Amino acid sequence: MAKSHQLLVSVPSTSSAPIWDIKCSFHSLIVVLIVSLVAGVVYLTGESGKLLFEDNSNSNSNSSMGKENEESLTYSSSNNKCNLFSGKWIFDNESYPLYKEQDCKFMSDQLACQKFGRKDLNYQHWRWQPHQCDIPRFNATTLLEKLRNKRLVFVGDSLNRGQWVSMVCLIDTAVHDSSLKSMHYRYNTSLIIFQVKDYNATIEFYWEPLLVESNSDDPVHHRLPERIVRANSIEKHGSRWTNADFIVFNTYLWWRRPHIKVLWGSFEKSDGIYKEVKMLRSYEMALKAWADWLEIHVNRTKTQLFFMSMSPVHERAEEWGKAKGENCYSEKEIIQEEGYQGNGSDPKMMKIVESTMDELKHRGLNVHLLNITQLSEYRKEGHPSIYRKQWDSLTEEQIANPSSYADCIHWCLPGVPDVWNELLFAYMFNNF
């Protein structure tokens, strides 16, 4: 809290003030008064500036929390600034994982690596440590209070769904009464809603892998040989999440191909115009349509917006010094090289995201970009690999070569997405 200051203006006593000669020049009196006035203004301006500086300095270092949770959500930093995304992984088998896989009743079989045979559980015990500060530990009760009578919606692809599952598990394992929790579906299962009844709070996931309307919008039947997006078409999706209080977006993996076919027209009619567009250009078009929708439809006094940067894949083991043709299969150690970046991330796509966020900011709409790319690059051992439910029967060739069907895209839980949610939690309570 800023120190209180008293501004004292010294006024000469009338008993000790010199007696002015009534014949004194009128102009001289005016000069004296002007000099006194200027001196007073300079003094007051300096004091006001000092007060303003001290108030701003203190407001930057304080979290806007309730008193009971203030300590757990305070950042320690020598310069009151913190880059949460620059740091290193610390092995911590005392305070991590934040929950146990078997305790989460809503765990996905695609992410339950321990359930499907993984014996090495070190992937559950890594804590992200920024270089200049500490991340506040996730507190489910604090978050639920913030979400009372509100909606938190994750909008995007299966990686964003994994982050949603992580958030549901973080909440589920903290709320012990099963009667207070429920899960239901809407829009042909495109929207999955987890509700905590005591708080009238919902944590939702909406399947929208390319942000704009596409031929991959079916949450189940979306593995198609050709990917098509409708140019500038987002109304169908946007109407289902625009009024949420907190929205977390992502879109990356589904764009990873040289070209995307763009449709001007409707999927229901045969008179549309199709054109093959280079991926980066089509990605830019989609983000512009998304940004234009947000600018017009989002209630800026109500809704807080977040965008998760790309989640890297680890499908080429030669990038971290292993044999060519191998991938994340059998990996047990993290990558220690600071600043490591593999080909599983696309910097050009990242620049498009950043420029879109900057443009929105100039238009008066703030979207918090959570740059989880670099910290996730180090975690080559954090993927399910072969330790997940196999939706299709494995062939003899696959069984003989496990790396051929290893999942090096998604993430085991508990694991990396829990840290993403700790970062999201930090951003929800602080202004960065």
N, C-alpha and C positions, 0 to 999 in steps of 0.2 A: 504494500500500500504506500502511496506517495506520502512523503513527509508533509505536514501542514506548515505553511509559511504565513507569516504576518507581514504585510506591506506597511511599513511605518513611514509616514511623511512628516518630517520635522517642521513644525510651524513656530516661528519666533514668538516669544512671549511679548505682549504689548508693553509690559513694564520695563523690559530691557531693550526694546527696539529703539534704534536711534530716531530722533524727532526730525522729520523731514522739513526742510526749509520750504515754506509755501511758495517761495519764489523760484524753487528748483525747476529746471527746464522740464516741460511736459514731455518732450521727446526722450529725455534721459530716463524718465519713469517708464515709458513704454518699452525701451530697450531692456531695462532690468526685468520687467515682467515677462518679456519674451524669452530671455535667457533662462529664467526660473522655470517657465513652462516646458521648454525643450529638455532641460535637465530632468524634470519629473517624468516626462514621457519616456526618455531613454532608460531611466531606472525601472519604471514599471514594465516596459517591454522586456528588459533583461530578466526580471523576476518571473514574468509570465512565461517566457520561453523556457526558463529553467523548470518551472512547474509542469509545463506541457511535456518536456522531454522526460522528466522523471515519471509522470503518469503513464506515458506510452511505454517506457521501459518496463514498468511494473506490469502493465496490462498484457504485454507480450509474454511474460514469464508465468502468468497465472492461468490455470485452466478454468473454464466456465462450468465448474462442477458443483454438485451439492456437497456440503461439508463432510458428510460421512464417507464420501468416496474421493475427496480431494487429494488425499495423500497418494492413493494408488494411481491417480491419473496425472501426476506431476512429472514433467520432464526435467532431467538434470542436464544442464549445459552451461558452459562457462560464458558463452556469448549470446544466450537466449535464442539461438537459432539451431535448428536440427534438421539434417537431411536423414530421414528415417530409412532411406533406401541405399545408403552407403554404409557398409559395415562388413561383418563377417559372421559365420555360423559358429556357435559355441556348443560343444556337447554338454548336455545338462540332463542327467538321468534322475535328478531329484524333483525338479518342478515341471518336467515335461515327460510324457504328453499331457495335454490339458484335459483329456478324458480318455477312457479306455474304449477300444473298438467295440468290445462285446457289450458295453453298457449303453451304447446308442441304439435305441430301438428302430431308428429310421436310417441306419447305415445302408449304403448302396453296395450290392454285391460286386459292382465294377471296381470299387475302391477298397474293399475289405481284404487287404492283403494277408493279414494274419489268419483270418478265417479260411482262406484258400491255400494255406500251406507255407507261407513265408515264415522261416525260423529266425532269421536275423532281424531283430526289431530295433536296431540302432536308428533307423530312419525316423522313429517316433520321438527321439530324444534330443533333437537339435533345436537350439534357440537362436533367433536372429538378434544380433547385437549391433546397433548403429555405432559408428565411430565416436560420436560426440555426445550421445545422450542415451537414455533408456526408453524402451517401449513400455507403456503401461500394461500390466498384465490384464488379460481379458477378464471382465467381470460381468457375468450373465445378468445378475440382478440390476446392476447399473444400466445395462443396455435395455432390459425389459422396461425399466422405468421410463427411459427415453422413448421407447416404442409404445407406451401405453396409448391405446386408441389410435394407433398408427399402423402404416404398412411399410415394410422394407421389402423391395422387390429386386431380385437379380434377373437381368435380362440378357440373354446371349446364348452361347453354345454349351456343349457338355463340360467344358472346363469351368465355365461359370456355374453350371449345375453342381459340379464338384465343390466349388466354394460355398454354394448354398447348402449342400449336404453337411459340410464342415460347420457352418453356422447353426444349422438345425441340431447337430450333435452337441455343440457347445452349449446350446440352450437346453436341449432335452436332458442332458446328464446333470444339469443344475436344478431342473424342476422335477422333483421326485414323484409328485402325484400324477399318475397316468390319466386320471379323469380330467385334468386341466389342459391336456394336449390332444390335438386332433390333426389329421391330414385329410385333405380332400382335393378334388380336381375340377377344373373348368375348361371350357373351350376345347373339348375333345382331348383332354389331358395336356394341352399346351401350357396351361397354368396349373402349377401345383402349390397348394396353400397349406402351410404349417401354422397352426393357431395355438396361442397360449391364452386360455380363456380368462384367467384371473386378471390379465392386463388388457384383454381385448386387442392383443397385438398379433400381427401376422408377419411371417417371414416367407416370401413367395419366390417361386422361380417361373419365369416365362421363357419358353423355347423360341428363340429368334436368332438363329446362328449367323445371319448376314445383316442383321438390323433392318434392312429393307425387306419387302415381300419377295419371296423366292419359291422355287419348286422344291425346296428342302425344308419347308415350314412344318411338315407333319412330324410330330415329336417321335414317331416310331418308324415310319416308312420314309426315310430321307436319304438313303444310300442310292443315289442315282448316278448313272455314268456321265451325265451332262449337267452342269450347274447353271441355272438361269435366275437372274434377278430382274425385278421390275424397276425400271428407272423412276426415281423420285416417288416411289410408292411406299409409304410407311403408315398410312392411316389405319389400316386393318390392325396393325400391332400397337401403334401408339395409343389408341383409344383405351387399351386394356391396362396400361401402366402409368399414363400421364399424371393421374391424380394421386399417385403414391407420395408418401412423405420422404422416402429415401429410395433412390434408384441406383443400382450398380450395373453398369453396362460392360460388355466385352464383345469383341468380334475380331477374329484373327485367323484361326486355323482353317476355316472353311474357304478362305480366299487364297490359300496356298496352291495356286496353279497358274500357268502362264497367261491364260485368257479366261474370262468369264463372259458368258453370253448374256447380253442385256436386252430386255424386252420393253418396247414402247407399245403399250396396249394392255390387254387383259389375258390371263391364263384361260379364262372361260370362253374367249372368242378366238376365231381363227384369222382375224384380220390384223393381228399385231405385227410389228416390225422387229425383227431380231438382228442383232449385230454383235460380232465377236469383238470384245474390247480388252485391251491389255489389262492385266490384273490391277496394277497400281492405279490406273485411271478409273476403273470401275469401283475400286475401294474408295477412292477420293469422292466419286459421285455419290456413293452410299452414305459416307460420313457427312457430306454436305446436306443431303436430304434429311438425315437424322438431326443435324444441327438446326436446319431451318424449322423442322417440326418443334424442337425444343424451344426455340426462340419465341414462337407464336403461342404454343399451347401450355407450357409449364408455368405454374404459379410460383413466381420467384420468391414470394414471402413464405411459402409453405414447403416447397420441395428442395431437398438437398441432392445434388447429382454427383456421381462418381463414375470414373472410367478406369477399368483395369487394363494395364498394358499387356502386351503379348506374353503368353506363357510358353517358354522355350521347350522344345522337344530334344531328346537325346538318342537319336537314331543312328549316329555315326561315331563309333568308338574311336576311330582314328583321330578324331578331333581332340581327344584327351590322351593320346599316346597308346591306344590299344590297337589290336589287329584290324585291318580294313575288312569291312563286311560284318563286323560285330556291332552291337548296340548296347542298351542299358542292361541287358540280361546278365545276371550274376553280379552286378555292381553292388558293392557294399560300402564304398568310401565316397565322401564328397570331393569335389574339385577344390583344391586349395589355392590355385593361382588367382590372385586378386585381379579383377577386371576381365576374367575369362569370358569369351563370347564364342559360341559355336554357330554353325550355319542354321540351327533351328530357330533363330530369330532373324527378323528382317528389318534392319535399321531404316530402310526407305519407307516401310509401312509405319514405323514408329514416328518418323518425321511428319507424315501426313496426319497422324493422330494429334501430335503436338501442335501443328499449325491450325488444326480444326479447333482445338481447345483455346488457343490464343485468339482466334477470330471470334469465337463465342464470347470470350472475356471482353473484347473490344465492343461487342454488341450488348454488353451488360449482363451476361449470363455466365456464372462461374460453375465450371465442371471440374472437380478435383481429379487430377490424373494420378493414380496410384501406380508408380513405376516398379512393378514386382519382377520385371524381366531379369535384371542383373542378379538379384539375390536368388532367383530360381535357377539361373544358369548353373550355379555351383552344385545343384542337387541331382546329379545323374543317378544316384541310388534311390531316389524317392518315388520312382514310378512303379506301377503294379507289376510290370514285366509279365511273367506267366502266372502270377498269383492273383487271379481274379476269376469270376465266373466266365466260362467260355460259352458264348451264345450259340455258336455253331460247333458241331462235332469236329474234333481235330483229325486231320489225315495222318497216315503213317509217316509221311515225309515231315510233317510238322512235329510230330512226337519225337522223331529222330533228331530234329534240329530246333530246340526250344526257342532260340533267338528269332526264328522266323515268324513266330506269333507273339512275341513279347510286346506288351503295350508300353511304349516309351513316351507317351503323350500325356496321359492322365496321371493323377497322383494318389498314392496310398493315403488312407486316413486311419488314425491321426497322422498328420504330416504337414507338408508345405502349405496347403490351403488354409490351415489353421493360423499360420503366420500372416497370410494375406488378410485374414479376418481380424487379427490383432491390429494390423495397420489400418484397416478400415475403421475399426473401433476407435483408434486414436484420432483419426480424421473426423469422425462423427462428433467428437467432443472438443476438438481444438481447431483453430483456424491456422492453416499453413499457407 
